[in-house]
Amino acid sequence: MDTVKKSSPIPVSLLTGFLGSGKTTVLNHLVQQPLFRRTLVVINEFGAISLDHLLVAHSNETLVMEVGDGCICCAMRGDLAKVLKDITWRFSRNGVRNYDRVIIEATGLADPAPILHTLMTDKNITAHYRLDAVVTTVDCIHAMDTLDHHPEAVKQAAVADRIILTKSDLIDEQQRRTLQQRLAILNPAATQLLAVNGQVDGPSVFSANLFSIDQKTPDVVRWLNAEAYAGNPSSRYKSVRHDAAQTLYSSKRSIVKQPDINRHDDHIPSYCFTFDEPIDPELFEGWLDLLMTVKGADILRIKGIVNMRNRTGPVVIHGVQHIFHPPVELTGWPSDDRRTRIVFITRNVPRSGIEDTFSALTGCAALPTNTH
Ligand SMILES: Nc1nc2c(ncn2[C@@H]2O[C@H](COP(=O)(O)OP(=O)(O)OP(=O)(O)O)[C@@H](O)[C@H]2O)c(=O)[nH]1
């Protein structure tokens, strides 16, 4: 396992969001800010609005959402890897790189998973870059309908670290709250930010920094945001929904708005497990291998800090479907809280399925929680 090194690689973030949801508008605003002047933007296609910025590269990657049961996430993402390699010399002068951050703007229909896999596992990329944040724009006007009809939009929101709600000037407060609640159910840990005509607070968006250049202790707690899964006002709504118990619905109908159970995000449960006791590393690895083999394609995102037996610091795990970032052992715990916390966003994988295999294979039982 790697340990955190003093000089960190270049942060690279993924900006995703459905067609016309405002990605370029947000970028155009950000790259005018002093903090983002030295940001190089890799664009996956030419959008309606051109980017008014000097540091722009293009990629021809076709990253369209998988359909049916097939998983395209292992397909080589050669073009993106090549672009990220080429820009190191194309955007350098006298041997000095003239960017210190990269944002990849994906096409509206792109599946974020293959891009994240490339960023997490391609050796040429991981030698120079580190994944910073996955940011998803959600268009307030069309989002309810888009989420209902386009599974790719649901996945884009589900894997996000940050969700930017665009065009909030075009809806009323109640509509915005309803959308925000739906997104909070889909992805409790993602921070939601409002943008009008692309105006959004840059540092809040692109600084999910797990391994920040200037931080000795990575802000792993903020990155994990496990607290968001507990006491989430929407969790009651979701647990009702995921019980899929029509009988339960009938008794709670008066307090909880009944969702349309055919919506795509109804099949994306998310939850957080907490464990008190240190976990045997080999047993943990065995459980993770099994889970990824059997359900990898349906684990949309997994993040965790794990208290491994006989280790000083926690081990950070981060996976997108069945591909894992190499686990990183930190030199120390960020606080006195030394419990293992693992968050999952899945597609149709019930909490009990994960919890039961974990207990059976590691001998550790999850602490009871009011999360979903
Ligand atoms: N009223 C309003 N319009 C917005 C806002 N953000 C974006 N738009 C408009 O929405 C349209 C689409 O914005 P883009 O930034 O091109 O969206 P995109 O996601 O980059 O689009 P594609 O790359 O084509 O998928 C443009 O006409 C923008 O001017 C906003 O906050 N308010």
The ligand as an SDF file (V2000), in Angstrom:
LIG
                    3D

 32 34  0  0  0  0  0  0  0  0999 V2000
  -31.4750   31.0130  -17.0980 N   0  0  0  0  0  0  0  0  0  0  0  0
  -30.3750   30.2830  -16.9930 C   0  0  0  0  0  0  0  0  0  0  0  0
  -29.8350   29.7100  -18.1040 N   0  0  0  0  0  0  0  0  0  0  0  0
  -28.7120   28.9580  -17.9520 C   0  0  0  0  0  0  0  0  0  0  0  0
  -28.1090   28.7820  -16.6870 C   0  0  0  0  0  0  0  0  0  0  0  0
  -27.0210   27.9790  -16.8450 N   0  0  0  0  0  0  0  0  0  0  0  0
  -26.9740   27.6670  -18.1580 C   0  0  0  0  0  0  0  0  0  0  0  0
  -27.9750   28.2600  -18.8330 N   0  0  0  0  0  0  0  0  0  0  0  0
  -28.2700   28.1470  -20.2770 C   0  0  0  0  0  0  0  0  0  0  0  0
  -28.4980   26.7630  -20.5770 O   0  0  0  0  0  0  0  0  0  0  0  0
  -28.0350   26.4670  -21.8730 C   0  0  0  0  0  0  0  0  0  0  0  0
  -27.1150   25.2650  -21.8430 C   0  0  0  0  0  0  0  0  0  0  0  0
  -25.9530   25.6090  -21.0950 O   0  0  0  0  0  0  0  0  0  0  0  0
  -24.5340   24.9350  -21.3810 P   0  0  0  0  0  0  0  0  0  0  0  0
  -23.5610   25.5300  -20.4350 O   0  0  0  0  0  0  0  0  0  0  0  0
  -24.1880   24.9630  -22.8320 O   0  0  0  0  0  0  0  0  0  0  0  0
  -24.8430   23.4370  -20.9780 O   0  0  0  0  0  0  0  0  0  0  0  0
  -23.8920   22.1460  -21.2150 P   0  0  0  0  0  0  0  0  0  0  0  0
  -24.2070   21.1870  -20.1280 O   0  0  0  0  0  0  0  0  0  0  0  0
  -22.4680   22.5640  -21.3570 O   0  0  0  0  0  0  0  0  0  0  0  0
  -24.4570   21.6590  -22.6070 O   0  0  0  0  0  0  0  0  0  0  0  0
  -23.9500   20.4480  -23.5420 P   0  0  0  0  0  0  0  0  0  0  0  0
  -22.4430   20.5100  -23.5510 O   0  0  0  0  0  0  0  0  0  0  0  0
  -24.5530   20.7700  -24.8710 O   0  0  0  0  0  0  0  0  0  0  0  0
  -24.4820   19.1910  -22.9490 O   0  0  0  0  0  0  0  0  0  0  0  0
  -27.3730   27.7340  -22.3950 C   0  0  0  0  0  0  0  0  0  0  0  0
  -28.2860   28.4100  -23.2170 O   0  0  0  0  0  0  0  0  0  0  0  0
  -27.0960   28.5330  -21.1420 C   0  0  0  0  0  0  0  0  0  0  0  0
  -27.0740   29.9260  -21.3570 O   0  0  0  0  0  0  0  0  0  0  0  0
  -28.7090   29.4140  -15.5180 C   0  0  0  0  0  0  0  0  0  0  0  0
  -28.2690   29.2790  -14.3730 O   0  0  0  0  0  0  0  0  0  0  0  0
  -29.8310   30.1360  -15.7510 N   0  0  0  0  0  0  0  0  0  0  0  0
  1  2  1  0
  2  3  2  0
  2 32  1  0
  3  4  1  0
  4  5  2  0
  4  8  1  0
  5  6  1  0
  5 30  1  0
  6  7  2  0
  7  8  1  0
  8  9  1  0
  9 10  1  0
  9 28  1  0
 10 11  1  0
 11 12  1  0
 11 26  1  0
 12 13  1  0
 13 14  1  0
 14 15  2  0
 14 16  1  0
 14 17  1  0
 17 18  1  0
 18 19  2  0
 18 20  1  0
 18 21  1  0
 21 22  1  0
 22 23  2  0
 22 24  1  0
 22 25  1  0
 26 27  1  0
 26 28  1  0
 28 29  1  0
 30 31  2  0
 30 32  1  0
M  END
$$$$
